[in-house]
Amino acid sequence: MAKQQGPTYQPSKIKRIRKFGFLARSSKWTGRNVLKRRRVKGRAKLTASTDFGTKMEKDKKFKRRK
C-alpha cells in the first residue's frame, strides 16, 4: 500500500513574520540567543522580517481587518 501524501506547503508571509520575525525572536530569551548567535556569525539577515521589504510594503500588506 502506498503512503498517503500530506498537505502541500501553503506559504503565508504574515504567519512567517509573526512566528519567525524580529519581534517574535526578541520576546523570549531563547529567541534573543538566536539573534545573538546570528549577529556573532555575521548574518546579513537576522530574521524573516528583515528580508521582507520596506515599512510601506509591510503597512500595506499587513493591515489587520477590523
C-alpha positions in Angstrom: 0.0 0.0 0.0 1.3 3.4 -0.9 1.9 6.2 1.6 -0.7 8.9 1.7 0.5 12.3 0.6 0.3 15.1 3.2 -0.9 18.6 2.7 1.2 20.7 0.5 3.0 23.8 1.8 0.8 26.9 1.5 3.1 29.8 2.4 1.8 32.9 4.2 4.1 35.9 4.7 2.2 37.2 7.6 2.3 33.9 9.5 6.0 33.6 8.8 6.8 37.0 10.1 4.6 36.6 13.2 6.3 33.3 14.0 9.9 33.9 13.0 10.1 37.7 12.8 12.3 40.1 14.9 9.6 40.9 17.5 8.8 37.2 18.0 12.5 36.4 18.4 13.2 39.2 20.8 10.2 38.4 23.0 11.8 35.3 24.6 15.2 34.6 25.9 15.8 31.7 23.5 14.9 34.0 20.6 17.3 36.6 21.9 20.0 33.9 22.0 19.3 33.1 18.3 19.7 36.8 17.4 22.9 37.0 19.4 24.3 33.9 17.6 23.4 35.3 14.2 25.0 38.6 14.9 28.2 36.9 16.0 28.2 34.8 12.9 27.8 38.0 10.8 24.5 37.2 9.1 23.2 39.9 6.8 19.6 39.0 7.7 18.8 38.3 11.3 15.2 37.3 11.0 12.4 36.6 8.5 11.0 40.1 8.9 14.3 41.8 7.8 14.2 40.4 4.3 10.6 41.2 3.6 10.8 44.8 2.4 10.2 48.4 3.3 7.9 49.7 6.1 5.5 50.9 3.5 5.1 47.4 2.0 4.6 46.0 5.5 1.9 48.5 6.3 0.1 47.9 3.0 0.2 44.1 3.2 -0.3 43.5 6.9 -3.2 45.8 7.8 -5.4 43.9 10.2 -9.1 43.7 9.4 -11.3 45.4 12.0 
